[in-house]
Amino acid sequence: MPQTKPIVSVENVVSSVDVNQKTDFNEITRTFSDVEYHPEQFSGLFHRMLDPKMLIL
């Protein structure tokens, strides 16, 4: 029987951090054009990267 290499793909990575200070999400979105804030949908920031293609919440 021929031996084959497994195909591995990372689909989701989860981590969290406590910066222990107040954060103004609206100011961050004004400063960085690739960051979005939609508090009615999600209580955090969306950062879209093109290379590598990913979405960071």
mmCIF file as gemmi writes it, N, C-alpha and C atoms, coordinates in Angstrom:
data_model
loop_
_atom_site.group_PDB
_atom_site.id
_atom_site.type_symbol
_atom_site.label_atom_id
_atom_site.label_alt_id
_atom_site.label_comp_id
_atom_site.label_asym_id
_atom_site.label_entity_id
_atom_site.label_seq_id
_atom_site.pdbx_PDB_ins_code
_atom_site.Cartn_x
_atom_site.Cartn_y
_atom_site.Cartn_z
_atom_site.occupancy
_atom_site.B_iso_or_equiv
_atom_site.pdbx_formal_charge
_atom_site.auth_seq_id
_atom_site.auth_asym_id
_atom_site.pdbx_PDB_model_num
ATOM 1 N N . MET Axp A 1 ? 0.846 -1.167 0 1 0 ? 1 A 1
ATOM 2 C CA . MET Axp A 1 ? 0 0 0 1 0 ? 1 A 1
ATOM 3 C C . MET Axp A 1 ? 0.903 1.245 0 1 0 ? 1 A 1
ATOM 4 N N . PRO Axp A 2 ? 0.693 2.202 -0.926 1 0 ? 2 A 1
ATOM 5 C CA . PRO Axp A 2 ? 1.534 3.405 -0.963 1 0 ? 2 A 1
ATOM 6 C C . PRO Axp A 2 ? 1.255 4.319 0.233 1 0 ? 2 A 1
ATOM 7 N N . GLN Axp A 3 ? 2.311 4.942 0.713 1 0 ? 3 A 1
ATOM 8 C CA . GLN Axp A 3 ? 2.181 5.843 1.847 1 0 ? 3 A 1
ATOM 9 C C . GLN Axp A 3 ? 1.939 7.27 1.335 1 0 ? 3 A 1
ATOM 10 N N . THR Axp A 4 ? 0.968 7.97 1.914 1 0 ? 4 A 1
ATOM 11 C CA . THR Axp A 4 ? 0.659 9.34 1.499 1 0 ? 4 A 1
ATOM 12 C C . THR Axp A 4 ? 0.817 10.285 2.684 1 0 ? 4 A 1
ATOM 13 N N . LYS Axp A 5 ? 1.122 11.538 2.38 1 0 ? 5 A 1
ATOM 14 C CA . LYS Axp A 5 ? 1.24 12.551 3.42 1 0 ? 5 A 1
ATOM 15 C C . LYS Axp A 5 ? -0.147 13.103 3.741 1 0 ? 5 A 1
ATOM 16 N N . PRO Axp A 6 ? -0.422 13.335 5.017 1 0 ? 6 A 1
ATOM 17 C CA . PRO Axp A 6 ? -1.723 13.933 5.346 1 0 ? 6 A 1
ATOM 18 C C . PRO Axp A 6 ? -1.783 15.39 4.893 1 0 ? 6 A 1
ATOM 19 N N . ILE Axp A 7 ? -2.964 15.841 4.511 1 0 ? 7 A 1
ATOM 20 C CA . ILE Axp A 7 ? -3.173 17.235 4.14 1 0 ? 7 A 1
ATOM 21 C C . ILE Axp A 7 ? -3.637 17.966 5.388 1 0 ? 7 A 1
ATOM 22 N N . VAL Axp A 8 ? -2.865 18.968 5.809 1 0 ? 8 A 1
ATOM 23 C CA . VAL Axp A 8 ? -3.172 19.72 7.021 1 0 ? 8 A 1
ATOM 24 C C . VAL Axp A 8 ? -3.537 21.142 6.639 1 0 ? 8 A 1
ATOM 25 N N . SER Axp A 9 ? -4.628 21.627 7.199 1 0 ? 9 A 1
ATOM 26 C CA . SER Axp A 9 ? -5.09 22.988 6.935 1 0 ? 9 A 1
ATOM 27 C C . SER Axp A 9 ? -5.565 23.609 8.244 1 0 ? 9 A 1
ATOM 28 N N . VAL Axp A 10 ? -5.038 24.784 8.591 1 0 ? 10 A 1
ATOM 29 C CA . VAL Axp A 10 ? -5.484 25.496 9.786 1 0 ? 10 A 1
ATOM 30 C C . VAL Axp A 10 ? -6.69 26.341 9.388 1 0 ? 10 A 1
ATOM 31 N N . GLU Axp A 11 ? -7.827 26.103 10.027 1 0 ? 11 A 1
ATOM 32 C CA . GLU Axp A 11 ? -9.062 26.803 9.69 1 0 ? 11 A 1
ATOM 33 C C . GLU Axp A 11 ? -9.441 27.857 10.724 1 0 ? 11 A 1
ATOM 34 N N . ASN Axp A 12 ? -9.083 27.638 11.982 1 0 ? 12 A 1
ATOM 35 C CA . ASN Axp A 12 ? -9.529 28.543 13.026 1 0 ? 12 A 1
ATOM 36 C C . ASN Axp A 12 ? -8.536 28.513 14.182 1 0 ? 12 A 1
ATOM 37 N N . VAL Axp A 13 ? -8.091 29.675 14.621 1 0 ? 13 A 1
ATOM 38 C CA . VAL Axp A 13 ? -7.206 29.8 15.77 1 0 ? 13 A 1
ATOM 39 C C . VAL Axp A 13 ? -7.861 30.782 16.733 1 0 ? 13 A 1
ATOM 40 N N . VAL Axp A 14 ? -7.926 30.435 18.011 1 0 ? 14 A 1
ATOM 41 C CA . VAL Axp A 14 ? -8.582 31.282 19.002 1 0 ? 14 A 1
ATOM 42 C C . VAL Axp A 14 ? -7.588 31.653 20.097 1 0 ? 14 A 1
ATOM 43 N N . SER Axp A 15 ? -7.571 32.951 20.429 1 0 ? 15 A 1
ATOM 44 C CA . SER Axp A 15 ? -6.773 33.419 21.556 1 0 ? 15 A 1
ATOM 45 C C . SER Axp A 15 ? -7.467 34.634 22.153 1 0 ? 15 A 1
ATOM 46 N N . SER Axp A 16 ? -7.041 35.032 23.337 1 0 ? 16 A 1
ATOM 47 C CA . SER Axp A 16 ? -7.612 36.222 23.965 1 0 ? 16 A 1
ATOM 48 C C . SER Axp A 16 ? -6.525 36.932 24.752 1 0 ? 16 A 1
ATOM 49 N N . VAL Axp A 17 ? -6.772 38.221 25.019 1 0 ? 17 A 1
ATOM 50 C CA . VAL Axp A 17 ? -5.803 39.036 25.756 1 0 ? 17 A 1
ATOM 51 C C . VAL Axp A 17 ? -6.563 40.06 26.595 1 0 ? 17 A 1
ATOM 52 N N . ASP Axp A 18 ? -6.014 40.387 27.732 1 0 ? 18 A 1
ATOM 53 C CA . ASP Axp A 18 ? -6.564 41.439 28.587 1 0 ? 18 A 1
ATOM 54 C C . ASP Axp A 18 ? -5.535 42.561 28.632 1 0 ? 18 A 1
ATOM 55 N N . VAL Axp A 19 ? -5.829 43.711 28.01 1 0 ? 19 A 1
ATOM 56 C CA . VAL Axp A 19 ? -4.887 44.828 27.977 1 0 ? 19 A 1
ATOM 57 C C . VAL Axp A 19 ? -4.962 45.675 29.236 1 0 ? 19 A 1
ATOM 58 N N . ASN Axp A 20 ? -5.939 45.404 30.089 1 0 ? 20 A 1
ATOM 59 C CA . ASN Axp A 20 ? -6.065 46.026 31.404 1 0 ? 20 A 1
ATOM 60 C C . ASN Axp A 20 ? -6.129 47.563 31.326 1 0 ? 20 A 1
ATOM 61 N N . GLN Axp A 21 ? -6.827 48.066 30.304 1 0 ? 21 A 1
ATOM 62 C CA . GLN Axp A 21 ? -7.045 49.509 30.18 1 0 ? 21 A 1
ATOM 63 C C . GLN Axp A 21 ? -8.264 49.744 29.308 1 0 ? 21 A 1
ATOM 64 N N . LYS Axp A 22 ? -8.815 50.954 29.387 1 0 ? 22 A 1
ATOM 65 C CA . LYS Axp A 22 ? -9.961 51.293 28.539 1 0 ? 22 A 1
ATOM 66 C C . LYS Axp A 22 ? -9.483 51.45 27.096 1 0 ? 22 A 1
ATOM 67 N N . THR Axp A 23 ? -10.299 50.978 26.161 1 0 ? 23 A 1
ATOM 68 C CA . THR Axp A 23 ? -9.952 51.021 24.745 1 0 ? 23 A 1
ATOM 69 C C . THR Axp A 23 ? -11.066 51.729 23.983 1 0 ? 23 A 1
ATOM 70 N N . ASP Axp A 24 ? -10.733 52.744 23.213 1 0 ? 24 A 1
ATOM 71 C CA . ASP Axp A 24 ? -11.705 53.487 22.413 1 0 ? 24 A 1
ATOM 72 C C . ASP Axp A 24 ? -11.729 52.89 21.006 1 0 ? 24 A 1
ATOM 73 N N . PHE Axp A 25 ? -12.679 51.986 20.763 1 0 ? 25 A 1
ATOM 74 C CA . PHE Axp A 25 ? -12.765 51.312 19.467 1 0 ? 25 A 1
ATOM 75 C C . PHE Axp A 25 ? -13.04 52.293 18.334 1 0 ? 25 A 1
ATOM 76 N N . ASN Axp A 26 ? -13.817 53.331 18.579 1 0 ? 26 A 1
ATOM 77 C CA . ASN Axp A 26 ? -14.088 54.315 17.524 1 0 ? 26 A 1
ATOM 78 C C . ASN Axp A 26 ? -12.808 55.037 17.121 1 0 ? 26 A 1
ATOM 79 N N . GLU Axp A 27 ? -11.961 55.38 18.069 1 0 ? 27 A 1
ATOM 80 C CA . GLU Axp A 27 ? -10.684 56.034 17.762 1 0 ? 27 A 1
ATOM 81 C C . GLU Axp A 27 ? -9.774 55.095 16.97 1 0 ? 27 A 1
ATOM 82 N N . ILE Axp A 28 ? -9.78 53.82 17.307 1 0 ? 28 A 1
ATOM 83 C CA . ILE Axp A 28 ? -8.96 52.853 16.573 1 0 ? 28 A 1
ATOM 84 C C . ILE Axp A 28 ? -9.417 52.76 15.122 1 0 ? 28 A 1
ATOM 85 N N . THR Axp A 29 ? -10.735 52.739 14.886 1 0 ? 29 A 1
ATOM 86 C CA . THR Axp A 29 ? -11.231 52.658 13.504 1 0 ? 29 A 1
ATOM 87 C C . THR Axp A 29 ? -10.925 53.93 12.714 1 0 ? 29 A 1
ATOM 88 N N . ARG Axp A 30 ? -10.863 55.081 13.383 1 0 ? 30 A 1
ATOM 89 C CA . ARG Axp A 30 ? -10.48 56.319 12.695 1 0 ? 30 A 1
ATOM 90 C C . ARG Axp A 30 ? -8.99 56.327 12.362 1 0 ? 30 A 1
ATOM 91 N N . THR Axp A 31 ? -8.183 55.679 13.171 1 0 ? 31 A 1
ATOM 92 C CA . THR Axp A 31 ? -6.73 55.671 12.985 1 0 ? 31 A 1
ATOM 93 C C . THR Axp A 31 ? -6.282 54.654 11.948 1 0 ? 31 A 1
ATOM 94 N N . PHE Axp A 32 ? -6.926 53.481 11.931 1 0 ? 32 A 1
ATOM 95 C CA . PHE Axp A 32 ? -6.512 52.382 11.043 1 0 ? 32 A 1
ATOM 96 C C . PHE Axp A 32 ? -7.631 52.085 10.044 1 0 ? 32 A 1
ATOM 97 N N . SER Axp A 33 ? -7.35 52.272 8.762 1 0 ? 33 A 1
ATOM 98 C CA . SER Axp A 33 ? -8.386 52.13 7.73 1 0 ? 33 A 1
ATOM 99 C C . SER Axp A 33 ? -8.841 50.69 7.516 1 0 ? 33 A 1
ATOM 100 N N . ASP Axp A 34 ? -8.043 49.709 7.904 1 0 ? 34 A 1
ATOM 101 C CA . ASP Axp A 34 ? -8.419 48.306 7.682 1 0 ? 34 A 1
ATOM 102 C C . ASP Axp A 34 ? -9.078 47.668 8.898 1 0 ? 34 A 1
ATOM 103 N N . VAL Axp A 35 ? -9.526 48.496 9.857 1 0 ? 35 A 1
ATOM 104 C CA . VAL Axp A 35 ? -10.214 48.004 11.052 1 0 ? 35 A 1
ATOM 105 C C . VAL Axp A 35 ? -11.653 48.498 11.023 1 0 ? 35 A 1
ATOM 106 N N . GLU Axp A 36 ? -12.594 47.603 11.318 1 0 ? 36 A 1
ATOM 107 C CA . GLU Axp A 36 ? -14.018 47.943 11.33 1 0 ? 36 A 1
ATOM 108 C C . GLU Axp A 36 ? -14.594 47.696 12.719 1 0 ? 36 A 1
ATOM 109 N N . TYR Axp A 37 ? -15.591 48.503 13.084 1 0 ? 37 A 1
ATOM 110 C CA . TYR Axp A 37 ? -16.281 48.353 14.36 1 0 ? 37 A 1
ATOM 111 C C . TYR Axp A 37 ? -17.768 48.507 14.126 1 0 ? 37 A 1
ATOM 112 N N . HIS Axp A 38 ? -18.524 47.45 14.395 1 0 ? 38 A 1
ATOM 113 C CA . HIS Axp A 38 ? -19.98 47.442 14.248 1 0 ? 38 A 1
ATOM 114 C C . HIS Axp A 38 ? -20.574 46.904 15.548 1 0 ? 38 A 1
ATOM 115 N N . PRO Axp A 39 ? -20.732 47.773 16.568 1 0 ? 39 A 1
ATOM 116 C CA . PRO Axp A 39 ? -21.149 47.296 17.887 1 0 ? 39 A 1
ATOM 117 C C . PRO Axp A 39 ? -22.521 46.617 17.905 1 0 ? 39 A 1
ATOM 118 N N . GLU Axp A 40 ? -23.377 46.921 16.926 1 0 ? 40 A 1
ATOM 119 C CA . GLU Axp A 40 ? -24.685 46.268 16.879 1 0 ? 40 A 1
ATOM 120 C C . GLU Axp A 40 ? -24.571 44.804 16.432 1 0 ? 40 A 1
ATOM 121 N N . GLN Axp A 41 ? -23.456 44.442 15.783 1 0 ? 41 A 1
ATOM 122 C CA . GLN Axp A 41 ? -23.235 43.069 15.321 1 0 ? 41 A 1
ATOM 123 C C . GLN Axp A 41 ? -22.305 42.282 16.236 1 0 ? 41 A 1
ATOM 124 N N . PHE Axp A 42 ? -21.251 42.966 16.748 1 0 ? 42 A 1
ATOM 125 C CA . PHE Axp A 42 ? -20.226 42.288 17.529 1 0 ? 42 A 1
ATOM 126 C C . PHE Axp A 42 ? -19.536 43.319 18.415 1 0 ? 42 A 1
ATOM 127 N N . SER Axp A 43 ? -19.212 42.95 19.635 1 0 ? 43 A 1
ATOM 128 C CA . SER Axp A 43 ? -18.66 43.918 20.593 1 0 ? 43 A 1
ATOM 129 C C . SER Axp A 43 ? -17.153 44.1 20.483 1 0 ? 43 A 1
ATOM 130 N N . GLY Axp A 44 ? -16.567 43.682 19.37 1 0 ? 44 A 1
ATOM 131 C CA . GLY Axp A 44 ? -15.131 43.833 19.17 1 0 ? 44 A 1
ATOM 132 C C . GLY Axp A 44 ? -14.819 44.426 17.815 1 0 ? 44 A 1
ATOM 133 N N . LEU Axp A 45 ? -13.54 44.45 17.469 1 0 ? 45 A 1
ATOM 134 C CA . LEU Axp A 45 ? -13.074 45.001 16.203 1 0 ? 45 A 1
ATOM 135 C C . LEU Axp A 45 ? -12.879 43.903 15.168 1 0 ? 45 A 1
ATOM 136 N N . PHE Axp A 46 ? -13.038 44.262 13.902 1 0 ? 46 A 1
ATOM 137 C CA . PHE Axp A 46 ? -12.741 43.386 12.775 1 0 ? 46 A 1
ATOM 138 C C . PHE Axp A 46 ? -11.504 43.94 12.068 1 0 ? 46 A 1
ATOM 139 N N . HIS Axp A 47 ? -10.502 43.13 11.9 1 0 ? 47 A 1
ATOM 140 C CA . HIS Axp A 47 ? -9.298 43.552 11.163 1 0 ? 47 A 1
ATOM 141 C C . HIS Axp A 47 ? -9.105 42.568 10.011 1 0 ? 47 A 1
ATOM 142 N N . ARG Axp A 48 ? -9.255 43.064 8.786 1 0 ? 48 A 1
ATOM 143 C CA . ARG Axp A 48 ? -9.107 42.217 7.594 1 0 ? 48 A 1
ATOM 144 C C . ARG Axp A 48 ? -7.713 42.391 7.016 1 0 ? 48 A 1
ATOM 145 N N . MET Axp A 49 ? -7.017 41.264 6.838 1 0 ? 49 A 1
ATOM 146 C CA . MET Axp A 49 ? -5.694 41.276 6.219 1 0 ? 49 A 1
ATOM 147 C C . MET Axp A 49 ? -5.795 40.637 4.841 1 0 ? 49 A 1
ATOM 148 N N . LEU Axp A 50 ? -5.011 41.14 3.894 1 0 ? 50 A 1
ATOM 149 C CA . LEU Axp A 50 ? -5.018 40.598 2.54 1 0 ? 50 A 1
ATOM 150 C C . LEU Axp A 50 ? -3.931 39.544 2.333 1 0 ? 50 A 1
ATOM 151 N N . ASP Axp A 51 ? -2.792 39.717 2.984 1 0 ? 51 A 1
ATOM 152 C CA . ASP Axp A 51 ? -1.692 38.776 2.78 1 0 ? 51 A 1
ATOM 153 C C . ASP Axp A 51 ? -0.958 38.522 4.094 1 0 ? 51 A 1
ATOM 154 N N . PRO Axp A 52 ? -1.185 37.413 4.736 1 0 ? 52 A 1
ATOM 155 C CA . PRO Axp A 52 ? -2.06 36.321 4.332 1 0 ? 52 A 1
ATOM 156 C C . PRO Axp A 52 ? -3.526 36.703 4.536 1 0 ? 52 A 1
ATOM 157 N N . LYS Axp A 53 ? -4.391 36.127 3.729 1 0 ? 53 A 1
ATOM 158 C CA . LYS Axp A 53 ? -5.81 36.46 3.792 1 0 ? 53 A 1
ATOM 159 C C . LYS Axp A 53 ? -6.393 35.907 5.083 1 0 ? 53 A 1
ATOM 160 N N . MET Axp A 54 ? -6.863 36.829 5.937 1 0 ? 54 A 1
ATOM 161 C CA . MET Axp A 54 ? -7.462 36.411 7.199 1 0 ? 54 A 1
ATOM 162 C C . MET Axp A 54 ? -8.318 37.519 7.784 1 0 ? 54 A 1
ATOM 163 N N . LEU Axp A 55 ? -9.173 37.147 8.701 1 0 ? 55 A 1
ATOM 164 C CA . LEU Axp A 55 ? -9.992 38.082 9.439 1 0 ? 55 A 1
ATOM 165 C C . LEU Axp A 55 ? -9.677 37.879 10.913 1 0 ? 55 A 1
ATOM 166 N N . ILE Axp A 56 ? -9.334 38.959 11.599 1 0 ? 56 A 1
ATOM 167 C CA . ILE Axp A 56 ? -9.027 38.905 13.026 1 0 ? 56 A 1
ATOM 168 C C . ILE Axp A 56 ? -10.145 39.641 13.758 1 0 ? 56 A 1
ATOM 169 N N . LEU Axp A 57 ? -10.727 39.004 14.747 1 0 ? 57 A 1
ATOM 170 C CA . LEU Axp A 57 ? -11.798 39.624 15.54 1 0 ? 57 A 1
ATOM 171 C C . LEU Axp A 57 ? -11.237 40.056 16.879 1 0 ? 57 A 1
